[in-house]
Amino acid sequence: MTTFPVIEKFVSINGEGTRAGELSAFIRFMGCNLRCPYCDTKYSYGDNVSFEYLSIDDICKFAQDITNVTLTGGEPMIHDLSQLCRKLTENDHRVEIETNGSFSIEPLRGIEAPVAAQIFGGDPEDIRRAAPRAIALSGAQILDLNMGCPMPKVTSNGEGSALMRDPDRAAAIIRAAVEAAGVPVTVKFRLGWDSFTADEFARVCEAAGAAALCVHGRTREQYYAGRADWDGIARVVRAVSIPVMASGDVFEPQDAVRILEYTGAALCMIGRGSYGNPWLFARAEAALRGEPVPPLPAVPERLALAREHMALAVAEK
């Protein structure tokens, strides 16, 4: 295992934007260790470590060190990792790609349909204006409303998972999106704010016109701690007649099989499990088809894909 002492500075979580998942992704691509030069703490793949305080420069420096790619500026973009994931799996729409973070909507060039553009907001009229623009700019066939983001900078504005505490406003936002988008509208949310309210919230979404739902099996107050509550997701599945996607703790191929069987959900959404592991989609597809799950690739193949990832990020910039 190689150690890269590359963390050069820390920034406040409320400071310059970060792609913490991108750094985690490179660590997992390489199967390497990361050492903090300030405290000499070593982090390895599999450690439960938050990289939320790393700056964009940290991420770019780490990526450059392991790939010999010189960045011309900007941060690696999550959707480039999604492009790699799509290349590595056959898509029968049983497993979908989830990406987190805010960035400008980019045209979806050379990507198979259907795909969704995700927006969030707390004002119905803002969403009414944003919905058709997001579809026009991206070329997506589905519009997803994020009512699950737990981050304070989002919830403090009454957006993201804060809308679970205001179902009437959430319903007005969904109706505005449905009326303006011209494509099916889906809603992603959590099990509740600090207690389970997701079944009733799901019924509100369905009544407002949502075509499908995605539920992450934690409350907002849990963020990503503890284990996802698949029982809670199952309760949402039983509460509505529209399709429900299950999200939470899908890190291994068999997790995709288990979450669908356990919850009765129509789809499985993979999120953090794909960071640095784009092979998870193809491996999960195999498990869902009852076929032998292919092994993870060797380090040289991981390195080659990391280089391709960085080349895509540079090209996008």
C-alpha positions in Angstrom: 0.0 0.0 0.0 1.3 3.4 -1.0 0.9 6.5 1.2 0.3 9.9 -0.3 0.9 12.8 2.1 -1.1 15.2 -0.1 -3.5 17.1 2.2 -2.0 20.6 2.1 -4.8 22.7 3.6 -8.1 22.6 5.2 -11.1 24.8 4.6 -14.3 25.4 6.5 -17.3 23.3 5.4 -19.0 26.6 4.7 -16.1 27.9 2.7 -15.1 27.1 -0.9 -17.0 24.2 -2.4 -15.7 20.7 -2.2 -16.1 17.3 -3.9 -15.3 15.2 -0.9 -16.5 12.1 -2.7 -14.0 12.6 -5.5 -11.0 12.3 -3.1 -12.6 9.2 -1.6 -13.1 7.9 -5.1 -9.4 8.1 -5.9 -8.4 6.5 -2.7 -10.7 3.5 -3.5 -9.6 3.4 -7.2 -6.0 2.9 -6.1 -6.6 0.9 -2.9 -4.1 3.2 -1.3 -3.6 5.0 2.0 -3.8 8.7 2.7 -1.8 10.4 5.4 -2.6 13.7 7.0 0.8 15.6 7.3 -0.6 17.6 10.2 -1.5 14.9 12.6 0.1 11.9 10.8 -3.3 10.0 10.8 -3.4 7.4 8.1 -6.7 6.7 6.4 -7.3 3.6 4.3 -10.1 2.4 2.0 -12.9 1.2 4.1 -12.3 3.6 7.0 -15.3 5.6 8.0 -13.7 9.0 7.4 -15.2 12.3 6.4 -13.4 14.4 3.9 -15.8 17.3 4.1 -13.1 19.8 5.1 -10.8 19.2 2.1 -10.5 21.9 -0.4 -10.8 21.6 -4.2 -7.0 22.1 -4.4 -6.5 19.1 -2.1 -8.6 16.9 -4.4 -6.9 18.1 -7.5 -3.4 17.7 -6.0 -4.2 14.2 -5.0 -5.6 13.4 -8.4 -2.6 14.8 -10.2 -0.2 12.9 -7.9 -1.6 9.5 -8.8 -2.4 10.1 -12.5 0.3 12.5 -13.8 -2.6 14.6 -15.2 -2.0 18.3 -14.9 -5.2 20.1 -14.1 -5.8 23.5 -15.7 -8.2 24.6 -12.9 -11.5 23.8 -11.4 -12.6 20.7 -9.6 -13.3 17.2 -10.8 -17.0 16.8 -11.5 -19.1 14.0 -10.1 -20.9 13.4 -13.3 -17.6 12.3 -15.0 -17.5 9.4 -12.5 -21.0 8.6 -13.5 -20.0 8.4 -17.2 -17.4 5.8 -16.2 -20.0 3.9 -14.2 -22.3 3.8 -17.2 -19.5 2.5 -19.4 -19.0 -0.4 -17.0 -22.5 -1.7 -16.8 -25.4 -2.9 -18.9 -28.4 -0.8 -18.1 -31.7 -2.4 -17.6 -32.8 0.4 -15.3 -32.9 -1.8 -12.2 -30.0 0.1 -10.7 -29.7 3.9 -11.1 -26.8 6.3 -10.5 -27.1 8.9 -7.7 -24.7 11.9 -7.6 -24.6 14.5 -4.9 -23.4 18.1 -5.0 -24.3 21.3 -6.8 -22.9 22.2 -10.2 -24.1 23.7 -13.5 -26.4 21.5 -15.5 -24.5 20.1 -18.4 -25.9 18.7 -21.7 -26.1 14.9 -21.5 -24.0 14.0 -24.5 -23.8 10.3 -25.5 -25.6 9.0 -22.4 -28.4 6.4 -22.7 -31.9 7.3 -21.8 -33.8 7.7 -19.6 -31.8 10.0 -17.3 -33.0 12.6 -14.8 -32.0 16.2 -14.1 -32.2 17.0 -10.4 -33.1 20.4 -9.0 -34.0 21.7 -5.5 -35.6 24.8 -4.1 -38.1 26.0 -1.5 -40.3 28.3 -3.6 -42.9 26.9 -6.0 -42.5 29.7 -8.5 -38.8 29.3 -8.6 -39.3 25.7 -9.3 -41.8 26.5 -12.0 -39.2 28.6 -13.8 -36.3 26.2 -13.2 -38.0 23.0 -14.2 -38.3 23.5 -18.0 -34.9 25.2 -18.1 -33.3 22.2 -16.4 -34.9 19.9 -18.9 -34.0 22.1 -21.9 -30.4 22.5 -20.9 -29.7 18.9 -20.0 -31.9 17.0 -22.4 -33.0 14.8 -19.6 -36.2 12.8 -19.8 -37.1 13.0 -16.1 -37.0 15.8 -13.6 -36.1 14.9 -10.0 -36.9 17.1 -7.0 -34.4 16.8 -4.2 -36.3 16.9 -0.9 -33.8 14.8 0.9 -30.6 16.8 1.2 -29.7 17.0 4.9 -27.0 19.7 4.6 -27.5 22.8 6.8 -26.7 25.2 4.0 -29.7 23.8 2.1 -32.2 23.0 5.0 -31.6 26.5 6.6 -33.3 27.9 3.5 -36.3 25.7 3.8 -35.1 23.4 1.0 -34.0 19.8 0.8 -35.2 17.6 3.6 -36.6 20.7 5.5 -39.6 20.4 3.1 -40.5 17.2 5.0 -41.6 19.5 7.8 -43.8 21.5 5.5 -45.7 19.1 3.3 -48.1 21.7 2.0 -45.2 23.7 0.5 -43.6 20.5 -0.8 -46.9 19.6 -2.5 -47.1 23.1 -4.1 -43.5 22.7 -5.4 -44.3 19.3 -6.9 -47.4 20.6 -8.6 -45.5 23.5 -10.0 -42.8 21.2 -11.4 -45.3 18.7 -12.9 -47.2 21.6 -14.6 -44.0 23.2 -16.0 -41.5 20.4 -16.7 -43.2 18.6 -19.6 -41.6 15.3 -18.4 -42.3 12.9 -15.5 -41.4 14.4 -12.1 -39.9 12.2 -9.3 -39.2 13.2 -5.7 -36.3 12.0 -3.5 -36.7 12.3 0.3 -35.7 10.7 3.6 -37.6 8.9 6.3 -38.4 12.1 8.0 -36.7 15.0 9.7 -36.1 13.5 13.1 -38.7 10.8 13.2 -40.6 8.6 10.7 -43.1 10.6 8.6 -42.2 9.3 5.2 -45.3 7.2 4.5 -47.6 10.3 4.8 -45.1 12.5 2.9 -45.1 9.9 0.1 -48.9 10.1 -0.1 -48.6 13.9 -0.3 -46.1 13.6 -3.2 -48.2 11.1 -5.0 -51.3 13.2 -4.7 -49.4 16.2 -6.0 -48.5 14.4 -9.2 -45.2 12.7 -8.6 -44.6 9.8 -11.0 -42.2 8.0 -8.8 -40.4 8.4 -5.4 -36.9 7.6 -4.0 -36.5 7.1 -0.3 -33.2 7.2 1.6 -33.5 5.0 4.7 -32.4 7.6 7.2 -33.9 10.7 8.8 -32.3 14.1 8.2 -31.0 14.2 11.8 -29.1 10.9 11.1 -27.4 12.4 8.0 -25.4 9.2 7.0 -24.8 7.7 10.4 -25.9 4.3 11.5 -27.6 1.8 9.3 -30.3 2.6 6.8 -33.7 1.6 7.9 -35.0 -0.7 5.2 -38.2 -1.4 7.2 -39.0 2.3 6.8 -38.5 2.1 3.1 -40.8 -0.9 2.9 -43.5 1.1 4.7 -43.3 3.8 2.0 -43.6 1.2 -0.7 -46.8 -0.1 0.9 -48.2 3.5 1.3 -48.3 4.5 -2.4 -49.2 3.0 -5.7 -46.4 4.6 -7.7 -42.9 3.1 -8.1 -40.5 3.6 -5.2 -36.7 3.5 -5.4 -34.8 2.3 -2.3 -31.6 4.1 -1.3 -29.3 3.4 1.6 -26.3 1.1 2.4 -25.9 -0.5 -1.0 -22.2 -1.0 -1.0 -21.9 -4.6 -2.3 -23.6 -6.4 -5.2 -25.7 -8.5 -3.0 -26.9 -5.4 -1.1 -28.8 -4.4 -4.3 -30.5 -7.8 -4.3 -31.4 -7.7 -0.6 -32.7 -4.2 -0.6 -35.2 -4.9 -3.4 -36.3 -8.2 -1.9 -36.6 -6.7 1.6 -38.4 -3.5 0.8 -40.4 -4.5 -2.3 -39.1 -1.4 -4.1 -39.2 -1.2 -7.8 -35.7 0.2 -8.2 -32.4 0.4 -6.2 -30.5 3.6 -6.1 -26.7 3.4 -5.5 -25.1 6.5 -4.0 -22.0 6.6 -1.8 -21.2 2.9 -2.6 -20.2 3.9 -6.1 -17.5 6.4 -5.0 -14.3 5.0 -6.4 -16.1 1.8 -7.3 -17.9 2.2 -10.6 -17.7 -1.5 -11.1 -20.4 -1.8 -8.4 -23.1 -1.3 -11.1 -22.0 -4.1 -13.3 -21.5 -6.4 -10.4 -24.9 -5.5 -8.9 -26.5 -6.1 -12.3 -25.0 -9.6 -12.4 -26.2 -10.3 -8.9 -29.7 -9.1 -9.8 -29.8 -11.4 -12.8 -28.6 -14.4 -10.7 -25.3 -14.6 -12.5 -21.8 -15.0 -11.1 -20.6 -11.6 -9.8 -17.4 -10.6 -11.5 -14.4 -9.8 -9.3 -13.1 -6.3 -8.8 -10.3 -5.4 -11.3 -6.6 -5.3 -10.4 -4.8 -2.1 -9.5 -3.5 -1.4 -13.0 -7.0 -1.3 -14.4 -8.1 0.9 -11.5 -5.3 3.3 -12.3 -6.2 3.3 -16.0 -9.7 4.2 -15.1 -8.6 6.9 -12.7 -6.6 8.5 -15.5 -9.6 8.3 -17.8 -11.7 9.9 -15.1 -9.3 12.8 -14.7 -9.1 13.2 -18.5 -12.9 13.5 -18.6 -12.8 16.1 -15.8 -10.2 18.1 -17.6 -12.1 17.9 -20.9 -15.3 19.1 -19.2 -13.4 22.1 -17.8 
